[in-house]
Amino acid sequence: PSRGLVTVRTDSNLELTRLQGILQNWQPGLDSELSLTDGSGFLEANVNWSPDEYDVSANITIEDASGGYGDTEFTGLALDGSWRLLPTLASERPARLKCASLRYGIGVSNLAASVSLADNGNSLPTLRLLWLRGTLFDGQMSVGPIDIDLNAPRGAFNINVQDLDLARVAETQSVSGLTIEGRVDGVLPVDVSPVGLRIRNGLLRDREGGVIRYAVSDEQAAARDSPLTDVVIGALRDFHYQVLEAQADYDPDGTLRLALHLEGTSPSLETDRPVHININSEQNVLSLLKSLEYASGLNQSLDQQIRDQYDTDADPSTR
C-alpha cells in the first residue's frame, strides 16, 4: 500500500544482557566497549509511510541497568525517552535519565539529567543537556544547560559544585598521614572541542574554614635540610585555615595544574600569628582518573611540593 502504519513493540521487558549480540552485529566496535550485566528494557517503534516520506519513531525505556563503557562503570541506570529516527534524528520529548552510581576514577551518585536531540540540518543532531545534577563527595554538583553539535563537538559550560566534603576527597587520595576537615564550593568552566576537554580558571573556596593535618614522621622531617620547609611542614601538622582557595587548570592531554592558597594559624608553631601558604603543583591525571592505585606516587608528589613549592608569610621569629 502507498500509505500505512506499523507498530512493533516488545511483549515484555527485554533483558539487556541479550542485547550484546545485537550490538555486535550492529556496531562491532561498540560491543567491545559496552558491557551490560543487568537490567531490562522496553521498546516500541512506529513506522509511518506515505508516497512522500517515511516517518520512524521509537519509545525506549530502560530500568535498573548495570554495566560499563570503557573505563566507566554504572549501576541503577534508568532511561525514558521518545525519539524520531527518520527522516531526521531528533527527540519527540526530552529524555529523563537517572543513575544510582557512575564511576570513572571518582564516583558520582544519585545522578539525574534531562537530555534531548535537536535537528540542526546536518548529518548529526545537536545534543542538548537541559540539566544534570548529582552527589559528589557528599556534596552537590550540577551542569546545564548545554548545547553540543555532534557534527563538530564543541561546547562551553560550567560544572557547579557545592558543599563538597574535603574529608571524602582526602580519602580517595590515600595519602599517608593526611586528613582534611572542611567543605568547599566552586565553579569549573569547561570547554569541549574536537581535541578534548579543557578547564580554565576553575576555582574552589572554603565555606567556613577547617583543619588540615599532615603527619610527617620524625625521620622524614629530619631528612629536610631547609628551615623554611620545616616551618611549612610544622604548620601543616595542625593547620587551622580560615581561607582555602584552589585554582585549577586542565588540558586535553591530562595535565592538571593546581594553585592552592591557605591562610590560617597553626598551634604546632607556638604562635598566633597568621600563616599564608601557597602550593603549586602540576601532574598528568588521565591515569589517575582510570584508577585510584596511585596513592604512593601522590604521596611522594605532595612531599615534594611542600619541600619545593610554597610561599609563606609566617613570622620570621618562627623560622
C-alpha angles and dihedrals in degrees: 000000000000092000132033151136127224124184121196122186138163113255092223139356111305119225106244093216087070090062093071093086092045091052091049091057094043100043114003095192093052095059092056090058100036122071120182114192102165144001140077138245143199126211132191119178127186123199115193119179139180134167089275105046152346119246117197124180135168139198114208128188124183123185133193096344121177131184140083146270114212106311094344120099125195139181134186094023117173128179133180118179147140122216138182107223101180143071084007132002111246142128119265088200133359113277120234117220129188130178126183093203135005120181130187104153089313126039132242119191136191090027117181131173145164116218137172141179120231126195112241100176093259132101093268127039131237115265111224119196101194094184141337131189137168148149118275124176090344089304134089133268128188138180136183173206099343133165117198122180104220091204090068106006108224132143144141124215143144128249105211118202126188134186097356112180109234090199088064091047091052091050091060091054094056091206108170112245097006123124127164130193121194144066132249141201126202154144127242112197107211128196119192120198137155089275094056143261124332132185122197126187096352109177134200122185133185119251100215111344130272146185133279119196119184111175112205120186120244089246092055092046092049091052091064113089099189117094089205090056088052089056093051093045090047091050093051093052086080111358118172105197127198092180128040119170126169123186116199132197122180129188128203090249089064099259112148120192119192128188109192121192121189131183122183147088135283123209088199089069090058092230136101093211115119118257123208117199129183120190121184122192139174128190141145110256104181091100090043091058090054095051139009091215091109100088097117093050092047091049090054090046092053090049091052093046092053091048098046110020121052144098119209134188094195117147107273090230088068094055 
